[in-house]
Amino acid sequence: MSDLDPRSHPVGPILTAPDLDIPGAIQQALGAASLCWDAVPTGEFDSIRAKAIGEELIHFITDRLNEVVDRSLDSSGLLRMIVGD
């Protein structure tokens, strides 16, 4: 396994819930990544701001995927066949 393989990390994989959806996986991964410090910072964790950052990332990814799908459909002519000229 490579160093990038989550199964080789001492903490182990974090995205193991069988019913985990993509937005939930993004939020969990961001939460786990926020603790990747040699010395974990102290203080109060702003979970509302952290959730907003995750939601912004989810919207960004969704928008970009929709753009790719739209271009793909349009370039293949499928979009014109579905919605007409």
Secondary structure, 3 states (H helix, E strand, C coil): CCCCCHHHCCCCCCCCCCCCCHHHHHHHHHHHHCCCCCCCCCCCCCHHHHHHHHHHHHHHHHHHHHHHHHHHHHHHCHHHHHHCC
